Amino acid sequence: MILAGGRATRLGGVPKPTLKYDGDTLLSLALHAARGASAVVLVGPDAPGSGDGREQGAGGHVPDGVRLPDSVLRTREEPVFAGPAAAIAAGLAALKKNGHSSPWTLVLACDMPHASRGVGLLWAALESSPGVEGAMAVSLDGRKQPLLGAYGTAALEREVGLASEGSGLTDSSVFRLLARLNVLDVEVPAGSTDDVDTWEDAAALGINYEGH
């Protein structure tokens, strides 16, 4: 599950998936980090059917000509810009509606160009730790990053259901959504969780965008 639905206000509204690192878009790098998954869903703008509940394979283009494989599903959180917790719920619903089932779901923000460094460590931690409900990346300085994590699909669906019955998921934090899960903290290599919120972040990572 690749989350790409933020407003990118500190980037002047420039869509993060279109930013480029070393010749590849951040979206392409996120898809690479998720390679080997039995199914992939992109939660973000310009999803076919967004706003009317439909999810489908994504031929065509996302903004600025970033092409997706036809097999990638696309959907949108409801309401639009409701935040990453709502996006996770939308991604789970799209996968389930399209008949995709897996014990584990990788949750990945699209703005971490080096996320692939940590994904394998998440899977290794889960394989060696039976009984846990997920694994979350932790940077070398101790910061947890829930949007580079692998979680039990059934556990995520359970927590989404409970949240929907309560205060809801709009503008809710992912940490709150995951609070009751037995999640491993997995230290990942330096830079794995570095993300892009500002042009300063982009410059520090060597990320560029035509016209800026």
Summary of the structure (lengths in Angstrom):
residues: 212
radius of gyration: 16.1
end to end distance: 28.8
largest distance: 49.2
contacts: 694
relative contact order: 0.18
helix: 32%
strand: 21%
